[in-house]
Amino acid sequence: MITNLHVAKGGTGDIYMDFSDGERVECYTAIAERDVDLAVLRCSTAGRDALEIDPAIPVAGEPVAVVGYPGGEGPTATDGVITGDRREVRGIDTVGFTAAIAPGSSGSPVFDSGGAVRAVATFGGGLGVPIEELVPLLDAAEGYPVTKEGAEWRLRMRRSVLAVAVVLPVAWFFSRRRSHNHPVRQALRWSVAGVVVTLALTQAQFALSGPAHFL
């Protein structure tokens, strides 16, 4: 499932996908990119068809429809056209459209007349992230953990590496004049070893994870 990163991070509990036939499946964030405000969620969707996506750049005047849940109600569909307005909002490349959206529409698919998804509604005022920004994220997701536990492991690893990347230079600066066996220098060596082991275990987790179907 594709949605905005701020939507995936905005909840306080587990994430679920509800189908029109009443089935509910749990989802989790497999990979996300803050620079484009997009997240790929993996869900147990075997046997169900995925929506078609089209990474072609939308053309001004092209008819589109947005289907979403503004205000928590819905689903609601609104029609409009591509305005051709390509601009950067908060550092994110967006495409404009005239279909009405409201708070709660974030993450909604923007369909073209052929039923393909061309953008993901992201900002008020009729702005979405074009699908061309999503393709690299989908390609990268194929090599990422396919279990919730694996995704959580990767997130913890990234946070640990980030923390170490900040702490190690500071520790090195204050320990460079210490003796070789000084406790600070020994702790520094063990920290580096810990990072190496963590990276190795994470790569092993990726290798053991098999393919998964997701939409």
C-alpha positions, 0 to 999 in steps of 0.5 A: 500500500502507498500513502504519505509518510506523514499519514503512516507516522501520524497514527498512534497504534497499528495500521490496518487496511479494510476491504469492501468485503469486510476483510481487515489486514494489518500493515506496517511501514516497509520503507519510507522517504521523507524527501518525497513524503511517501511510504510503502506499507506491506500488507497481506494482500495475496489474491487481490489485484493492485492498482495500476500506476503510471509514472508518466509526467501528468499533462496540463488539462488531463482529467483526474479523479481523487478518491479518499476519506476526507474528514474520516468519511467516505470514500469520496470521489472528486473530479478535476484536471491537471493544472500543469503546476509543478512546484516545490512545497517544503522541499517536495516536488508536487503536481497541481490538480483542480479536484477538491481535497480536504483534511484527511485526503492525504495519501489518496490516489489521483487517478487518470481517465484510464484508471491508473494512479498518477499522483498521491494527494499530499497537500491542501490546495490540490497538490500531490506527489507524482508517481515518478517520485514513487518508482525508486521507492518501490524498487528499493522496497523489493530488497527490504524486510518483508516482515513487521519484525524485520522492518522494526529491526531495520528502523532500530538499526538506522537509529542506532547507527545515527546515534553512533555516527553522532557519538563516535566523532565526539568520543574520538575527539576527547579520547585522541590524547588518552593512552591506548588502554584508556577506558574511553578509547576501549569503549570507542573500539567496542562501539565500532565493533558493535556497529559492524555486528549490527550491520552484518545481522541486519544484512542477514535478516534481509537475505533470509526474508523472502518476497511478499505480495503488496499493493 
